[in-house]
Amino acid sequence: MSETESYGKVVNATTKDLLDIDADLLSFDAACVTNIEIKIKNIADVEIPIKLDEKKLQLSPGELFSEVVTRKVSCEAEQVNFHLIGFNSFIDEIIIVSFDPPPT
């Protein structure tokens, strides 16, 4: 007869454990139009379904999503927000891109 014991710890993964997210302002012109590059890379070992604002994607392990988003904003705006949801809302983040308003 033999006996085995096992010990472990369950830790919830965070968004940073699953996705590498980068968002940069490329331009903010005098007409108050922003061009923002968003990059989201799946750094997990499983496929991750995500929704970025209204765009739905399935990111395979190691896959990189990259897109330049053009948005007209208020000329006094100091940030643009993107809503990222994934894994049935397990991931629920606001990606904030901050900037200075264009000169008038």
N, C-alpha and C positions, 0 to 999 in steps of 0.2 A: 504494500500500500504506500502511496506517495501523496504528498501534499504540496500545493503550489500557492504562493501568495503573489499578488501583483498590486502595485500602487501606481497611481497616475493622478494627473491633474488636468481637468478640462478648462481650457481658456478660450474665451470668445475672441475670434479674430476681429480686428478693426479694419476699416477701409484701407488704411495704410499697409496692412498685411496682405491685402488682396489686389489693390490697384495703385499704380504710380500715376499721379495726376499732376499735370503741368498746364497752366493757362497764362498766356502772355499777351499784353496789348501790343499790337503791331503798329496801329495808327489810330488817331482820334483827330479828325480834320475839322476845319472851321464850320462845316455844315453839320457838325455833331454826329458824324457817322464813325463808329468804331469798327476796327478789324481786329479780332482776337483769335489767336491760335490756341486750340485746346488739344492736348494730347492725353490719352488715357491708355495705359498699358496694363494688361492682366499679368500680374506677377505671381498669381496663385497656380496651383496644380490642377485646377478644375475650370470648366467653362463658366463664365459669369455673364448672366443676362443683365444688361443695363439699359436705362432710359435717361438720356440727357435732354432735358426739356421735352420736346416731342419726338426725338429721334430714338428708336429702339434698336439695340444691337445685341449680338451674342459674341463676346470676346473669348476666344480660345486661349489656353495657356500660352503666354509669351506674345500674344497678338497686341498690336498697337493700333489704336484708332487716333487719327489726326485730322483735324478739320479747321479751316479758317471761317469764323462766323462773323458776318457783317450785321451790325445792328445800329439803327438810328436811335439816339438817346437824347435826353434833355441836355442842352448846352451847359447846364450847371452840374451835370452828373459827375460823380467822383468814383463810381464803381458800376460794374455790370455783374449781375448774378446769374448763374446757371444752376438748375436743380438736377442733381444726379441721384437716381434711384437704382438699386440693383438687388438681386437675390430676394425678390418679393418684399422689398422695403427694408431688408436687413441693412443694406447700404442706403442711407438717406442723408445726403450732404448738399450744402450750398457751396458752389465754387464761386469765390468772389475775386474779381479782377479790379483792383483799385488803380486810379490814375488821376492826374491833374487835368482840369478842364482846358480846352484849347484857348490860346490867347484870342482876345476879341479885337 
